[in-house]
Amino acid sequence: MAASALREELDSRFLQLLGDLEELEAKRAALNARVEEGWLSLAKARYAMGAKSVGPLQYASHMEPQVCVRASEAQDGPQTFRVIKADAQTPEEVGPREASLRRRKGPTKTQESESSAVPQDPLNWFGILVPHSLRQAQASFRDGLQLAADIASLQTRITWGRSQLRGLQKKLKELDPGPA
């Protein structure tokens, strides 16, 4: 009776693994399409604005990330990756950072600290009126970044599922030494 329950669990995990592999293939194809679309839109923007108007010479001298990738691990599951805005705080970060007292009235903020708090849109590096293809390229690469985080989470889930599958197969062989 325990062997049949173990076989059902093994079948369930195997079907989940196959579903994850199918989803991984679809997400990889979507990522490739987004990256290809982004580079094509970037080439169109270079053509519209001129090759020297869209390039590394227009990058800001001090760049700030707009998004971050956070990894979180569940108690009994695989690690997951999330793309969040750089200025957003996760629930773990909210709250007092130090256990000591803090001074409520302090020196006033300078103009420089206020300007760095608001992230600037990188499209403004290339001018105020940028072509639509440059905005499309930015959107394609942002979508690609989200897909890359999803793919990384899916790959860790697949690796975790394979290890769970191997463990169940070992238990089944120990329980039922006959042909499986």
C-alpha positions as CSV (number, residue, x, y, z in Angstrom):
1,M,0.0,0.0,0.0
2,A,2.8,2.4,0.8
3,A,4.4,1.6,-2.5
4,S,1.3,2.5,-4.5
5,A,1.1,5.9,-2.7
6,L,4.8,6.5,-3.4
7,R,4.2,5.7,-7.0
8,E,1.3,8.1,-7.2
9,E,3.5,10.8,-5.6
10,L,6.3,9.9,-8.1
11,D,3.9,10.2,-11.0
12,S,2.6,13.5,-9.7
13,R,6.1,15.0,-9.3
14,F,7.1,13.7,-12.8
15,L,4.1,15.4,-14.4
16,Q,4.9,18.6,-12.6
17,L,8.5,18.4,-13.8
18,L,7.3,17.9,-17.4
19,G,4.9,20.8,-17.1
20,D,7.7,23.0,-15.7
21,L,10.0,22.0,-18.6
22,E,7.4,22.9,-21.1
23,E,6.9,26.3,-19.4
24,L,10.6,26.8,-19.4
25,E,10.8,26.2,-23.1
26,A,8.0,28.7,-23.8
27,K,9.6,31.3,-21.6
28,R,13.0,30.9,-23.2
29,A,11.4,31.4,-26.6
30,A,9.6,34.5,-25.4
31,L,12.8,35.9,-23.9
32,N,14.6,35.4,-27.2
33,A,11.8,37.2,-29.0
34,R,11.9,40.1,-26.5
35,V,15.6,40.5,-26.8
36,E,15.5,40.3,-30.6
37,E,12.7,42.8,-30.7
38,G,14.7,45.1,-28.3
39,W,17.8,45.1,-30.5
40,L,15.7,45.7,-33.6
41,S,14.0,48.7,-32.1
42,L,17.3,50.0,-30.9
43,A,18.7,49.7,-34.4
44,K,15.6,51.6,-35.7
45,A,16.2,54.4,-33.2
46,R,19.8,54.6,-34.3
47,Y,18.7,54.9,-37.8
48,A,16.1,57.6,-37.0
49,M,18.3,59.7,-34.7
50,G,21.7,59.0,-36.2
51,A,24.3,56.5,-35.2
52,K,26.1,59.0,-32.9
53,S,22.9,60.1,-31.1
54,V,22.3,56.7,-29.6
55,G,25.4,55.2,-28.1
56,P,27.7,55.0,-25.1
57,L,28.7,58.7,-25.3
58,Q,25.2,59.7,-24.2
59,Y,25.2,57.5,-21.1
60,A,25.1,59.4,-17.8
61,S,28.3,59.6,-15.9
62,H,26.6,58.2,-12.7
63,M,24.1,55.5,-13.4
64,E,21.5,54.3,-10.8
65,P,19.7,51.0,-11.3
66,Q,16.0,51.2,-11.8
67,V,15.3,47.6,-10.9
68,C,16.8,45.0,-8.7
69,V,16.5,41.2,-8.7
70,R,15.7,39.7,-5.3
71,A,16.1,36.1,-4.4
72,S,13.8,34.6,-1.7
73,E,13.9,31.0,-0.5
74,A,10.9,29.2,0.8
75,Q,11.1,26.9,3.9
76,D,10.5,23.7,2.0
77,G,10.8,24.7,-1.6
78,P,13.1,26.1,-4.3
79,Q,14.5,29.6,-4.5
80,T,12.5,32.2,-6.4
81,F,13.6,35.4,-8.1
82,R,11.6,38.7,-8.4
83,V,12.3,41.9,-10.2
84,I,11.4,44.9,-8.1
85,K,11.9,48.6,-8.5
86,A,15.2,49.8,-7.0
87,D,13.6,52.2,-4.6
88,A,10.9,49.8,-3.4
89,Q,11.4,48.1,0.0
90,T,10.6,44.5,0.7
91,P,8.6,43.8,3.9
92,E,11.8,42.6,5.6
93,E,13.4,46.0,5.1
94,V,10.6,48.1,6.4
95,G,11.0,49.1,10.0
96,P,13.8,50.4,12.2
97,R,17.2,49.6,10.9
98,E,19.0,50.2,14.2
99,A,18.0,49.3,17.7
100,S,19.3,52.6,19.1
101,L,17.6,56.0,19.4
102,R,17.6,58.3,16.5
103,R,17.7,62.1,16.2
104,R,14.4,63.4,14.9
105,K,15.7,66.9,14.0
106,G,18.8,66.9,12.0
107,P,20.5,68.8,9.2
108,T,18.3,69.6,6.3
109,K,18.6,67.5,3.1
110,T,20.7,68.9,0.4
111,Q,19.6,69.3,-3.2
112,E,22.0,66.5,-4.3
113,S,20.4,63.9,-2.0
114,E,16.9,64.8,-3.2
115,S,17.8,64.5,-6.9
116,S,19.4,61.1,-6.4
117,A,16.3,59.8,-4.6
118,V,14.2,60.1,-7.8
119,P,15.6,57.8,-10.5
120,Q,15.9,59.4,-13.8
121,D,14.5,57.8,-16.9
122,P,17.5,56.7,-19.0
123,L,15.7,57.7,-22.2
124,N,16.3,61.3,-21.2
125,W,20.0,60.8,-21.8
126,F,19.2,60.7,-25.5
127,G,17.1,63.9,-25.6
128,I,13.7,65.1,-24.7
129,L,11.8,63.9,-27.8
130,V,13.1,60.4,-28.4
131,P,11.7,58.2,-31.1
132,H,9.0,55.7,-30.3
133,S,11.3,52.8,-31.3
134,L,13.6,53.8,-28.5
135,R,10.7,53.5,-26.0
136,Q,9.8,50.2,-27.6
137,A,13.4,48.9,-27.1
138,Q,13.3,49.9,-23.4
139,A,10.0,48.2,-22.9
140,S,11.2,45.0,-24.7
141,F,14.3,44.8,-22.5
142,R,12.3,45.4,-19.4
143,D,10.0,42.6,-20.4
144,G,13.0,40.4,-21.1
145,L,14.4,41.2,-17.6
146,Q,11.2,40.0,-16.0
147,L,11.2,36.9,-18.2
148,A,14.9,36.2,-17.2
149,A,13.9,36.3,-13.5
150,D,11.0,34.0,-14.2
151,I,13.3,31.6,-16.1
152,A,15.8,31.6,-13.2
153,S,13.0,30.8,-10.8
154,L,11.7,28.0,-13.0
155,Q,15.2,26.5,-13.5
156,T,15.7,26.3,-9.7
157,R,12.2,24.8,-9.3
158,I,13.1,22.2,-12.0
159,T,16.4,21.4,-10.2
160,W,14.6,21.1,-6.9
161,G,11.9,18.9,-8.5
162,R,14.5,16.6,-10.1
163,S,16.2,16.1,-6.7
164,Q,12.8,15.3,-5.1
165,L,12.1,12.9,-7.9
166,R,15.4,11.1,-7.4
167,G,14.7,10.9,-3.6
168,L,11.3,9.3,-4.3
169,Q,12.9,6.8,-6.7
170,K,15.4,5.8,-4.1
171,K,12.6,5.3,-1.5
172,L,10.7,3.2,-4.0
173,K,13.7,1.0,-4.7
174,E,14.3,0.5,-1.0
175,L,10.6,-0.3,-0.4
176,D,10.0,-2.5,-3.5
177,P,13.3,-4.1,-4.6
178,G,11.5,-5.8,-7.6
179,P,11.3,-4.2,-11.1
180,A,9.9,-0.6,-10.9
